[in-house]
Amino acid sequence: MCDIVNQIEGISGKEDFLTFVNQLIADVRQNPQEWNDTTIGQYLEAMRLEDYSACAWNDIDWSRVSYAAMAKFYTWESSTSKLQGVWQAG
């Protein structure tokens, strides 16, 4: 757990973030038994249900989070071409 926290705290830009995401992808493929949510459906359901504000290492100011930006992030790679057209046009 400490290693992932250190990795997250070391993210300072887009390239760091993409490297981190690639590491997560590799880990879920190599160690699916260690992950609670191995499908996008399971992941989205967990995101809806979890209270991340209670996490011990959470220092996010949730009053300053752009939930619209998060929604765009989660739908960008959607298989729904209608959504992709909206984001690309905007």
C-alpha positions as CSV (number, residue, x, y, z in Angstrom):
1,M,0.0,0.0,0.0
2,C,2.8,2.4,0.8
3,D,4.3,2.0,-2.6
4,I,1.1,3.0,-4.4
5,V,0.7,6.0,-2.1
6,N,4.2,7.1,-2.9
7,Q,3.5,6.7,-6.6
8,I,0.3,8.7,-6.4
9,E,2.1,11.5,-4.4
10,G,4.8,11.6,-7.1
11,I,2.4,12.3,-9.9
12,S,3.0,15.9,-11.0
13,G,1.8,15.9,-14.5
14,K,0.1,14.1,-17.4
15,E,3.1,11.9,-18.2
16,D,3.4,10.8,-14.6
17,F,-0.3,10.1,-14.5
18,L,-0.2,8.0,-17.7
19,T,2.8,6.0,-16.4
20,F,0.8,5.3,-13.3
21,V,-2.3,4.2,-15.3
22,N,-0.1,1.9,-17.4
23,Q,1.3,0.4,-14.3
24,L,-2.2,-0.3,-13.0
25,I,-3.2,-1.9,-16.3
26,A,-0.2,-4.2,-16.2
27,D,-0.8,-5.1,-12.6
28,V,-4.5,-6.0,-13.1
29,R,-3.5,-8.1,-16.1
30,Q,-0.7,-9.9,-14.2
31,N,-2.5,-10.2,-10.8
32,P,-6.2,-10.1,-11.3
33,Q,-6.8,-12.2,-8.2
34,E,-5.4,-9.2,-6.1
35,W,-8.0,-6.8,-7.5
36,N,-11.5,-6.3,-6.3
37,D,-12.8,-4.8,-9.5
38,T,-11.5,-6.5,-12.7
39,T,-14.2,-5.3,-15.1
40,I,-15.3,-1.7,-15.9
41,G,-18.7,-2.5,-14.6
42,Q,-17.4,-3.6,-11.2
43,Y,-15.1,-0.6,-11.1
44,L,-17.8,1.9,-11.8
45,E,-20.1,0.3,-9.3
46,A,-17.4,0.5,-6.7
47,M,-16.8,4.2,-7.5
48,R,-20.5,4.9,-7.0
49,L,-20.7,3.1,-3.7
50,E,-17.3,3.9,-2.0
51,D,-16.8,6.8,0.4
52,Y,-13.3,7.7,-0.5
53,S,-13.3,10.6,2.0
54,A,-12.9,8.1,4.8
55,C,-9.7,6.7,3.3
56,A,-6.8,7.0,5.8
57,W,-4.4,8.6,3.2
58,N,-7.0,10.8,1.5
59,D,-6.1,14.5,1.6
60,I,-8.4,15.5,-1.2
61,D,-10.4,18.7,-0.7
62,W,-13.7,17.2,-2.0
63,S,-15.3,20.7,-2.1
64,R,-12.8,21.7,-4.8
65,V,-13.1,18.6,-7.0
66,S,-14.4,19.2,-10.5
67,Y,-17.0,16.4,-10.8
68,A,-17.8,17.5,-14.4
69,A,-14.1,16.9,-15.2
70,M,-14.3,13.5,-13.5
71,A,-17.4,12.6,-15.5
72,K,-15.6,13.5,-18.7
73,F,-12.6,11.5,-17.7
74,Y,-14.7,8.4,-17.0
75,T,-16.7,8.7,-20.3
76,W,-13.9,9.7,-22.7
77,E,-13.0,6.1,-23.7
78,S,-16.6,5.0,-23.6
79,S,-17.7,2.7,-26.4
80,T,-20.6,5.0,-27.0
81,S,-19.6,7.0,-30.1
82,K,-22.3,9.6,-29.3
83,L,-20.4,10.6,-26.1
84,Q,-17.1,10.6,-27.9
85,G,-18.5,12.9,-30.6
86,V,-19.7,15.3,-27.9
87,W,-16.3,15.5,-26.2
88,Q,-14.4,15.8,-29.4
89,A,-16.6,18.6,-30.6
90,G,-16.4,20.5,-27.3
